[in-house]
Amino acid sequence: MAKSIEVKDLDIYYGNFLAVEGVNVGIKARSVTAFIGPSGCGKSTVLRSLNRMHEVIPGARVEGEVVVDGQSLYDSSVDPVAVRREIGMVFQRPNPFPTMSIYENVLAGNRLNAKKLKKADADATVERALKSANLWNEVKDRLNKPGMDLSGGQQQRLCIARAIAVRPQVLLMDEPCSALDPISTSAIEDLIHELKTEYTIVIVTHNMQQAARVSDDTGFFNLKAVGEPGRLMEFNSTNKMFSNPDNESTEAYVSGRFG
C-alpha cells in the first residue's frame, strides 16, 4: 500500500550549517514527484531526509517533520532502520554488491533484515522483484552469476529490484540515470512509469526533460547565494511547472536561462 508523505517546516543541518530551510511539501501516494534545481541547492539532502539516510552523516540533523501515513518519522520512538525498510533508496551510481550473485543481490535487503526465507519463498521473491524491475527475462538463466557482470543499465535495474524486494511503500531515486546511456535511461524511465501503480516515487534529477517525462508533480529548489540555505521555491503539477510556473526563477531554470 503506497503512502503519501507530508513534509512540514523542514530545516536540515550539517553541524551548525543550515543546508536547507523551511521545506513544506505534500507528496501524493502512487505518483512520481521530481525534485529539480541547480547543484548544491539541497535536492538530494531533502530526498535523504525522507528515509533518515541524512543522519548517517556525522553531525547531520533535521528540525521539523516528515510524516508518512500519519506517522512522524523523526519521532523518538521510531527506529530509523524500520523507516529505511519502508522507504527504499536507489542511488546515482548502480551499486550491486560486488561479491554477490544476481540472486543474492536481490535478497540482500531481506537478509539484512534478518528475514529467513524458505528456498521457495526466496525464489518467488527474486522472480517477483526482477519481473517488477523488467530484468527477469534478461537474467533468469544466469541468476548465480555476479551482479557486477551486468551492464550499467541492468545493474541499476538490479538495484531497483533489490530495493523493492523488501516491499517498501516509497521509493526514493537520487539521479538514477545520470551514469547511464540514453537507451538504459529510457528503460529506467519506462520502469518508473510502471512502478508508480504500486509505489510512491520521489526522484532527484538534473535532466529537465526527464522530470517532464516521468513526474506528476515537480519541486524546484534554489538558493539565493553560495553559503545560503537551499529552499523549495515552487511546487506544482509538472505540466504547470514546465508551461506556466508561478515563480520567475523557476521559469528561468526550466527554460535553460540559468542553472
Disulfide bonds with the S-S distance in Angstrom:
none
